[in-house]
Amino acid sequence: MDDIRQENYAKCHQDVLEQYKIRAYTIAPIFVGQQLWGLLAGYQHTAPRQREKTEVDFLAQVASQLGVAIQSASALQESQTRAGDMGQAVQRRQILFDVVAKIRASLDLDTIFETTTKEIRRFLNVDRAGIFQFDIAANYNQGKYIAEDVGPQINSAIDVMLEDHCFGENYVADYANGRMMVISDIRAVNFQECHIDFLEQLQIKAQLVVPLMKGPELWGLLCVHQCDRARDWTDSEVAFIKQVAAQLS
Protein backbone atom coordinates (compact mmCIF):
# COMPACT_ATOMS: atom_id res chain seq x y z
CA MET A 1 0.00 0.00 0.00
CA ASP A 2 1.61 3.23 -1.19
CA ASP A 3 -0.62 5.58 0.81
CA ILE A 4 -3.27 4.40 3.24
CA ARG A 5 -5.23 7.64 2.83
CA GLN A 6 -5.80 6.83 -0.84
CA GLU A 7 -7.26 3.38 -0.05
CA ASN A 8 -10.91 2.66 0.55
CA TYR A 9 -10.45 1.22 4.04
CA ALA A 10 -13.19 0.90 6.61
CA LYS A 11 -12.88 3.71 9.13
CA CYS A 12 -12.05 1.32 11.97
CA HIS A 13 -9.08 -0.06 10.01
CA GLN A 14 -7.98 3.41 8.97
CA ASP A 15 -8.06 4.46 12.63
CA VAL A 16 -5.85 1.55 13.67
CA LEU A 17 -3.25 2.36 11.01
CA GLU A 18 -3.20 6.04 11.91
CA GLN A 19 -2.93 5.20 15.58
CA TYR A 20 0.51 3.77 14.77
CA LYS A 21 1.24 6.66 12.36
CA ILE A 22 1.47 4.35 9.34
CA ARG A 23 1.34 5.98 5.89
CA ALA A 24 2.53 3.12 3.67
CA TYR A 25 3.35 -0.54 4.16
CA THR A 26 4.27 -3.84 2.57
CA ILE A 27 3.13 -7.08 4.22
CA ALA A 28 4.10 -10.63 3.28
CA PRO A 29 2.60 -13.79 4.83
CA ILE A 30 4.78 -16.23 6.80
CA PHE A 31 3.68 -19.81 6.21
CA VAL A 32 4.82 -22.77 8.30
CA GLY A 33 3.96 -25.64 6.02
CA GLN A 34 0.43 -24.91 4.81
CA GLN A 35 -0.54 -22.90 7.88
CA LEU A 36 -0.47 -19.11 8.06
CA TRP A 37 1.83 -18.48 11.04
CA GLY A 38 2.21 -14.70 10.95
CA LEU A 39 3.19 -11.65 8.90
CA LEU A 40 6.42 -9.87 7.97
CA ALA A 41 5.72 -6.17 7.63
CA GLY A 42 7.68 -3.11 6.52
CA TYR A 43 6.15 0.28 7.42
CA GLN A 44 6.73 3.82 6.25
CA HIS A 45 5.63 6.42 8.82
CA THR A 46 6.93 9.72 7.53
CA ALA A 47 5.26 9.88 4.09
CA PRO A 48 3.63 7.81 1.35
CA ARG A 49 6.03 5.50 -0.47
CA GLN A 50 5.83 3.51 -3.67
CA ARG A 51 7.73 0.25 -3.29
CA GLU A 52 9.84 -1.09 -6.11
CA LYS A 53 9.05 -4.61 -7.31
CA THR A 54 12.48 -5.75 -6.19
CA GLU A 55 11.74 -4.54 -2.65
CA VAL A 56 8.43 -6.40 -2.58
CA ASP A 57 10.08 -9.56 -3.93
CA PHE A 58 12.83 -9.25 -1.33
CA LEU A 59 10.32 -9.04 1.54
CA ALA A 60 8.40 -12.03 0.15
CA GLN A 61 11.60 -14.11 -0.07
CA VAL A 62 12.60 -13.24 3.48
CA ALA A 63 9.11 -14.20 4.73
CA SER A 64 9.36 -17.51 2.88
CA GLN A 65 12.74 -18.27 4.45
CA LEU A 66 11.42 -17.33 7.88
CA GLY A 67 8.64 -19.87 7.43
CA VAL A 68 11.18 -22.59 6.62
CA ALA A 69 13.35 -21.58 9.60
CA ILE A 70 10.39 -21.62 12.01
CA GLN A 71 9.31 -25.03 10.75
CA SER A 72 12.85 -26.39 11.13
CA ALA A 73 13.20 -24.95 14.63
CA SER A 74 9.86 -26.46 15.66
CA ALA A 75 10.87 -29.86 14.30
CA LEU A 76 14.19 -29.66 16.16
CA GLN A 77 12.48 -28.73 19.41
CA GLU A 78 10.02 -31.62 19.08
CA SER A 79 12.91 -33.98 18.36
CA GLN A 80 14.82 -32.77 21.41
CA THR A 81 11.70 -33.13 23.58
CA ARG A 82 11.19 -36.71 22.37
CA ALA A 83 14.85 -37.49 23.01
CA GLY A 84 14.59 -36.03 26.52
CA ASP A 85 11.45 -38.06 27.23
CA MET A 86 13.15 -41.22 26.00
CA GLY A 87 16.18 -40.49 28.17
CA GLN A 88 13.99 -40.05 31.23
CA ALA A 89 12.12 -43.27 30.45
CA VAL A 90 15.43 -45.16 30.27
CA GLN A 91 16.52 -43.63 33.58
CA ARG A 92 13.20 -44.54 35.23
CA ARG A 93 13.52 -48.13 34.06
CA GLN A 94 17.09 -48.31 35.33
CA ILE A 95 16.10 -47.02 38.78
CA LEU A 96 13.22 -49.48 38.90
CA PHE A 97 15.53 -52.34 37.92
CA ASP A 98 17.98 -51.27 40.64
CA VAL A 99 15.20 -51.26 43.24
CA VAL A 100 14.01 -54.71 42.16
CA ALA A 101 17.57 -56.04 42.22
CA LYS A 102 18.15 -54.75 45.76
CA ILE A 103 14.85 -56.22 46.91
CA ARG A 104 15.84 -59.59 45.53
CA ALA A 105 19.38 -59.35 46.92
CA SER A 106 18.33 -58.44 50.46
CA LEU A 107 15.52 -59.25 52.83
CA ASP A 108 16.52 -56.34 55.07
CA LEU A 109 13.60 -53.94 54.81
CA ASP A 110 15.57 -51.03 56.29
CA THR A 111 18.12 -51.29 53.46
CA ILE A 112 15.43 -51.63 50.82
CA PHE A 113 13.43 -48.65 52.11
CA GLU A 114 16.50 -46.43 52.52
CA THR A 115 17.70 -47.16 49.00
CA THR A 116 14.26 -46.70 47.45
CA THR A 117 13.46 -43.36 49.09
CA LYS A 118 16.89 -42.00 48.20
CA GLU A 119 16.56 -42.99 44.53
CA ILE A 120 13.00 -41.62 44.25
CA ARG A 121 13.91 -38.24 45.73
CA ARG A 122 17.00 -37.92 43.56
CA PHE A 123 15.26 -38.88 40.34
CA LEU A 124 12.06 -36.85 40.81
CA ASN A 125 13.86 -33.93 42.48
CA VAL A 126 11.31 -33.72 45.29
CA ASP A 127 11.59 -32.52 48.88
CA ARG A 128 10.64 -35.78 50.59
CA ALA A 129 10.23 -39.43 49.67
CA GLY A 130 9.02 -41.58 52.52
CA ILE A 131 7.64 -44.94 53.62
CA PHE A 132 4.70 -44.53 55.99
CA GLN A 133 3.55 -47.54 58.05
CA PHE A 134 0.12 -47.69 59.68
CA ASP A 135 -0.58 -48.79 63.22
CA ILE A 136 -3.31 -51.20 62.20
CA ALA A 137 -4.29 -51.78 65.84
CA ALA A 138 -5.26 -48.08 65.98
CA ASN A 139 -7.69 -48.55 63.08
CA TYR A 140 -5.38 -46.70 60.67
CA ASN A 141 -5.69 -43.49 62.66
CA GLN A 142 -2.02 -43.54 63.57
CA GLY A 143 1.25 -44.37 61.93
CA LYS A 144 4.78 -43.15 61.34
CA TYR A 145 7.40 -42.72 58.68
CA ILE A 146 9.85 -45.55 59.13
CA ALA A 147 12.08 -44.44 56.24
CA GLU A 148 12.53 -41.18 54.37
CA ASP A 149 14.92 -39.09 52.36
CA VAL A 150 14.46 -35.33 52.74
CA GLY A 151 15.93 -32.22 51.26
CA PRO A 152 17.62 -29.38 53.12
CA GLN A 153 15.41 -27.13 55.27
CA ILE A 154 12.65 -29.77 55.28
CA ASN A 155 11.62 -31.08 58.69
CA SER A 156 12.18 -34.78 59.12
CA ALA A 157 9.12 -36.86 59.98
CA ILE A 158 11.01 -40.06 60.76
CA ASP A 159 9.73 -42.11 63.73
CA VAL A 160 7.25 -39.41 64.81
CA MET A 161 3.89 -40.95 65.62
CA LEU A 162 1.33 -39.09 63.52
CA GLU A 163 -2.42 -39.08 63.97
CA ASP A 164 -4.92 -38.55 61.17
CA HIS A 165 -8.43 -39.61 62.15
CA CYS A 166 -9.74 -38.30 58.83
CA PHE A 167 -7.76 -40.98 57.01
CA GLY A 168 -8.89 -43.77 59.31
CA GLU A 169 -12.52 -42.76 58.96
CA ASN A 170 -12.72 -41.87 55.28
CA TYR A 171 -9.92 -43.22 53.12
CA VAL A 172 -8.76 -46.68 54.26
CA ALA A 173 -11.12 -48.72 52.09
CA ASP A 174 -10.28 -46.71 48.95
CA TYR A 175 -6.54 -47.14 49.41
CA ALA A 176 -6.91 -50.83 50.20
CA ASN A 177 -8.60 -51.10 46.79
CA GLY A 178 -5.69 -49.41 45.01
CA ARG A 179 -6.54 -45.71 45.19
CA MET A 180 -3.70 -43.29 44.50
CA MET A 181 -3.59 -39.67 45.54
CA VAL A 182 -2.16 -37.25 42.96
CA ILE A 183 -2.40 -33.72 44.33
CA SER A 184 -0.80 -30.72 42.62
CA ASP A 185 -1.86 -28.26 45.32
CA ILE A 186 -3.36 -29.38 48.63
CA ARG A 187 -5.15 -26.05 49.00
CA ALA A 188 -6.93 -26.48 45.68
CA VAL A 189 -8.74 -29.71 46.62
CA ASN A 190 -11.72 -30.28 48.87
CA PHE A 191 -9.92 -31.86 51.83
CA GLN A 192 -11.40 -31.72 55.30
CA GLU A 193 -9.62 -29.16 57.46
CA CYS A 194 -8.32 -31.86 59.80
CA HIS A 195 -6.53 -33.54 56.91
CA ILE A 196 -5.14 -30.20 55.67
CA ASP A 197 -3.75 -29.62 59.18
CA PHE A 198 -2.08 -33.02 59.09
CA LEU A 199 -0.47 -32.34 55.72
CA GLU A 200 0.75 -28.91 56.77
CA GLN A 201 2.50 -30.44 59.77
CA LEU A 202 4.77 -32.03 57.19
CA GLN A 203 5.10 -28.81 55.10
CA ILE A 204 3.40 -30.53 52.15
CA LYS A 205 2.27 -28.41 49.19
CA ALA A 206 1.86 -31.21 46.60
CA GLN A 207 2.03 -34.98 46.90
CA LEU A 208 1.87 -38.40 45.33
CA VAL A 209 0.61 -41.16 47.62
CA VAL A 210 0.44 -44.83 46.63
CA PRO A 211 -0.72 -47.73 48.85
CA LEU A 212 1.72 -50.38 50.02
CA MET A 213 0.04 -53.75 50.47
CA LYS A 214 1.03 -56.77 52.55
CA GLY A 215 -0.97 -59.43 50.78
CA PRO A 216 -4.60 -58.26 50.92
CA GLU A 217 -3.95 -55.87 53.80
CA LEU A 218 -3.15 -52.15 53.56
CA TRP A 219 0.25 -51.97 55.24
CA GLY A 220 1.37 -48.41 54.54
CA LEU A 221 1.94 -45.71 51.96
CA LEU A 222 4.70 -44.68 49.59
CA CYS A 223 4.69 -40.88 49.78
CA VAL A 224 6.33 -38.29 47.57
CA HIS A 225 6.11 -34.67 48.75
CA GLN A 226 6.84 -31.28 47.25
CA CYS A 227 7.12 -28.85 50.15
CA ASP A 228 8.32 -25.58 48.66
CA ARG A 229 5.58 -25.10 46.05
CA ALA A 230 2.64 -26.63 44.22
CA ARG A 231 3.63 -29.06 41.46
CA ASP A 232 1.91 -30.64 38.47
CA TRP A 233 2.86 -34.32 38.35
CA THR A 234 3.36 -35.90 34.93
CA ASP A 235 1.74 -39.17 33.89
CA SER A 236 5.18 -40.77 33.65
CA GLU A 237 6.06 -39.72 37.23
CA VAL A 238 2.80 -41.20 38.53
CA ALA A 239 3.35 -44.45 36.61
CA PHE A 240 6.91 -44.69 37.93
CA ILE A 241 5.85 -44.34 41.59
CA LYS A 242 3.07 -46.87 41.06
CA GLN A 243 5.58 -49.39 39.69
CA VAL A 244 7.97 -48.83 42.60
CA ALA A 245 5.14 -49.29 45.11
CA ALA A 246 4.15 -52.57 43.46
CA GLN A 247 7.71 -53.89 43.85
CA LEU A 248 7.91 -52.75 47.48
CA SER A 249 4.61 -54.48 48.22
C-alpha positions as CSV (number, residue, x, y, z in Angstrom):
1,M,0.0,0.0,0.0
2,D,1.6,3.2,-1.2
3,D,-0.6,5.6,0.8
4,I,-3.3,4.4,3.2
5,R,-5.2,7.6,2.8
6,Q,-5.8,6.8,-0.8
7,E,-7.3,3.4,0.0
8,N,-10.9,2.7,0.6
9,Y,-10.5,1.2,4.0
10,A,-13.2,0.9,6.6
11,K,-12.9,3.7,9.1
12,C,-12.0,1.3,12.0
13,H,-9.1,-0.1,10.0
14,Q,-8.0,3.4,9.0
15,D,-8.1,4.5,12.6
16,V,-5.9,1.5,13.7
17,L,-3.3,2.4,11.0
18,E,-3.2,6.0,11.9
19,Q,-2.9,5.2,15.6
20,Y,0.5,3.8,14.8
21,K,1.2,6.7,12.4
22,I,1.5,4.3,9.3
23,R,1.3,6.0,5.9
24,A,2.5,3.1,3.7
25,Y,3.4,-0.5,4.2
26,T,4.3,-3.8,2.6
27,I,3.1,-7.1,4.2
28,A,4.1,-10.6,3.3
29,P,2.6,-13.8,4.8
30,I,4.8,-16.2,6.8
31,F,3.7,-19.8,6.2
32,V,4.8,-22.8,8.3
33,G,4.0,-25.6,6.0
34,Q,0.4,-24.9,4.8
35,Q,-0.5,-22.9,7.9
36,L,-0.5,-19.1,8.1
37,W,1.8,-18.5,11.0
38,G,2.2,-14.7,10.9
39,L,3.2,-11.7,8.9
40,L,6.4,-9.9,8.0
41,A,5.7,-6.2,7.6
42,G,7.7,-3.1,6.5
43,Y,6.1,0.3,7.4
44,Q,6.7,3.8,6.2
45,H,5.6,6.4,8.8
46,T,6.9,9.7,7.5
47,A,5.3,9.9,4.1
48,P,3.6,7.8,1.4
49,R,6.0,5.5,-0.5
50,Q,5.8,3.5,-3.7
51,R,7.7,0.3,-3.3
52,E,9.8,-1.1,-6.1
53,K,9.0,-4.6,-7.3
54,T,12.5,-5.8,-6.2
55,E,11.7,-4.5,-2.7
56,V,8.4,-6.4,-2.6
57,D,10.1,-9.6,-3.9
58,F,12.8,-9.3,-1.3
59,L,10.3,-9.0,1.5
60,A,8.4,-12.0,0.2
61,Q,11.6,-14.1,-0.1
62,V,12.6,-13.2,3.5
63,A,9.1,-14.2,4.7
64,S,9.4,-17.5,2.9
65,Q,12.7,-18.3,4.4
66,L,11.4,-17.3,7.9
67,G,8.6,-19.9,7.4
68,V,11.2,-22.6,6.6
69,A,13.3,-21.6,9.6
70,I,10.4,-21.6,12.0
71,Q,9.3,-25.0,10.8
72,S,12.8,-26.4,11.1
73,A,13.2,-25.0,14.6
74,S,9.9,-26.5,15.7
75,A,10.9,-29.9,14.3
76,L,14.2,-29.7,16.2
77,Q,12.5,-28.7,19.4
78,E,10.0,-31.6,19.1
79,S,12.9,-34.0,18.4
80,Q,14.8,-32.8,21.4
81,T,11.7,-33.1,23.6
82,R,11.2,-36.7,22.4
83,A,14.8,-37.5,23.0
84,G,14.6,-36.0,26.5
85,D,11.4,-38.1,27.2
86,M,13.2,-41.2,26.0
87,G,16.2,-40.5,28.2
88,Q,14.0,-40.0,31.2
89,A,12.1,-43.3,30.5
90,V,15.4,-45.2,30.3
91,Q,16.5,-43.6,33.6
92,R,13.2,-44.5,35.2
93,R,13.5,-48.1,34.1
94,Q,17.1,-48.3,35.3
95,I,16.1,-47.0,38.8
96,L,13.2,-49.5,38.9
97,F,15.5,-52.3,37.9
98,D,18.0,-51.3,40.6
99,V,15.2,-51.3,43.2
100,V,14.0,-54.7,42.2
101,A,17.6,-56.0,42.2
102,K,18.2,-54.7,45.8
103,I,14.9,-56.2,46.9
104,R,15.8,-59.6,45.5
105,A,19.4,-59.3,46.9
106,S,18.3,-58.4,50.5
107,L,15.5,-59.3,52.8
108,D,16.5,-56.3,55.1
109,L,13.6,-53.9,54.8
110,D,15.6,-51.0,56.3
111,T,18.1,-51.3,53.5
112,I,15.4,-51.6,50.8
113,F,13.4,-48.6,52.1
114,E,16.5,-46.4,52.5
115,T,17.7,-47.2,49.0
116,T,14.3,-46.7,47.5
117,T,13.5,-43.4,49.1
118,K,16.9,-42.0,48.2
119,E,16.6,-43.0,44.5
120,I,13.0,-41.6,44.3
121,R,13.9,-38.2,45.7
122,R,17.0,-37.9,43.6
123,F,15.3,-38.9,40.3
124,L,12.1,-36.8,40.8
125,N,13.9,-33.9,42.5
126,V,11.3,-33.7,45.3
127,D,11.6,-32.5,48.9
128,R,10.6,-35.8,50.6
129,A,10.2,-39.4,49.7
130,G,9.0,-41.6,52.5
131,I,7.6,-44.9,53.6
132,F,4.7,-44.5,56.0
133,Q,3.5,-47.5,58.0
134,F,0.1,-47.7,59.7
135,D,-0.6,-48.8,63.2
136,I,-3.3,-51.2,62.2
137,A,-4.3,-51.8,65.8
138,A,-5.3,-48.1,66.0
139,N,-7.7,-48.6,63.1
140,Y,-5.4,-46.7,60.7
141,N,-5.7,-43.5,62.7
142,Q,-2.0,-43.5,63.6
143,G,1.2,-44.4,61.9
144,K,4.8,-43.2,61.3
145,Y,7.4,-42.7,58.7
146,I,9.8,-45.6,59.1
147,A,12.1,-44.4,56.2
148,E,12.5,-41.2,54.4
149,D,14.9,-39.1,52.4
150,V,14.5,-35.3,52.7
151,G,15.9,-32.2,51.3
152,P,17.6,-29.4,53.1
153,Q,15.4,-27.1,55.3
154,I,12.6,-29.8,55.3
155,N,11.6,-31.1,58.7
156,S,12.2,-34.8,59.1
157,A,9.1,-36.9,60.0
158,I,11.0,-40.1,60.8
159,D,9.7,-42.1,63.7
160,V,7.3,-39.4,64.8
161,M,3.9,-41.0,65.6
162,L,1.3,-39.1,63.5
163,E,-2.4,-39.1,64.0
164,D,-4.9,-38.5,61.2
165,H,-8.4,-39.6,62.2
166,C,-9.7,-38.3,58.8
167,F,-7.8,-41.0,57.0
168,G,-8.9,-43.8,59.3
169,E,-12.5,-42.8,59.0
170,N,-12.7,-41.9,55.3
171,Y,-9.9,-43.2,53.1
172,V,-8.8,-46.7,54.3
173,A,-11.1,-48.7,52.1
174,D,-10.3,-46.7,49.0
175,Y,-6.5,-47.1,49.4
176,A,-6.9,-50.8,50.2
177,N,-8.6,-51.1,46.8
178,G,-5.7,-49.4,45.0
179,R,-6.5,-45.7,45.2
180,M,-3.7,-43.3,44.5
181,M,-3.6,-39.7,45.5
182,V,-2.2,-37.3,43.0
183,I,-2.4,-33.7,44.3
184,S,-0.8,-30.7,42.6
185,D,-1.9,-28.3,45.3
186,I,-3.4,-29.4,48.6
187,R,-5.1,-26.1,49.0
188,A,-6.9,-26.5,45.7
189,V,-8.7,-29.7,46.6
190,N,-11.7,-30.3,48.9
191,F,-9.9,-31.9,51.8
192,Q,-11.4,-31.7,55.3
193,E,-9.6,-29.2,57.5
194,C,-8.3,-31.9,59.8
195,H,-6.5,-33.5,56.9
196,I,-5.1,-30.2,55.7
197,D,-3.8,-29.6,59.2
198,F,-2.1,-33.0,59.1
199,L,-0.5,-32.3,55.7
200,E,0.8,-28.9,56.8
201,Q,2.5,-30.4,59.8
202,L,4.8,-32.0,57.2
203,Q,5.1,-28.8,55.1
204,I,3.4,-30.5,52.1
205,K,2.3,-28.4,49.2
206,A,1.9,-31.2,46.6
207,Q,2.0,-35.0,46.9
208,L,1.9,-38.4,45.3
209,V,0.6,-41.2,47.6
210,V,0.4,-44.8,46.6
211,P,-0.7,-47.7,48.8
212,L,1.7,-50.4,50.0
213,M,0.0,-53.8,50.5
214,K,1.0,-56.8,52.5
215,G,-1.0,-59.4,50.8
216,P,-4.6,-58.3,50.9
217,E,-4.0,-55.9,53.8
218,L,-3.1,-52.1,53.6
219,W,0.2,-52.0,55.2
220,G,1.4,-48.4,54.5
221,L,1.9,-45.7,52.0
222,L,4.7,-44.7,49.6
223,C,4.7,-40.9,49.8
224,V,6.3,-38.3,47.6
225,H,6.1,-34.7,48.7
226,Q,6.8,-31.3,47.2
227,C,7.1,-28.8,50.2
228,D,8.3,-25.6,48.7
229,R,5.6,-25.1,46.0
230,A,2.6,-26.6,44.2
231,R,3.6,-29.1,41.5
232,D,1.9,-30.6,38.5
233,W,2.9,-34.3,38.3
234,T,3.4,-35.9,34.9
235,D,1.7,-39.2,33.9
236,S,5.2,-40.8,33.6
237,E,6.1,-39.7,37.2
238,V,2.8,-41.2,38.5
239,A,3.3,-44.5,36.6
240,F,6.9,-44.7,37.9
241,I,5.8,-44.3,41.6
242,K,3.1,-46.9,41.1
243,Q,5.6,-49.4,39.7
244,V,8.0,-48.8,42.6
245,A,5.1,-49.3,45.1
246,A,4.2,-52.6,43.5
247,Q,7.7,-53.9,43.8
248,L,7.9,-52.7,47.5
249,S,4.6,-54.5,48.2
